[in-house]
Amino acid sequence: MTRDVVYCRSLILSQRGEHDIDDELVFSNHPGYVFHDFRGIKSGAREEVDILQEFIRRKGSEPKLQSRLHAIWFVLLCINDDN
């Protein structure tokens, strides 16, 4: 099996990435791990929720154990706009 490697660069908070959740991210310092990045869910964005739910459904039911979803890292970012 051949994997395409996606190289990442740092982004500032105002730059919202347009990631494809199906792209696999692999890092030489984390052998054996495969990461997937999602652009996140903006408030009220139903399409983004649907994409994430479908990915979780699909990866959770993969026949091969190594291809299944094993963990989800969820980050909640709260910004105070009062300042």
Beta strands, then each sheet from edge to edge (+ up, - down):
end
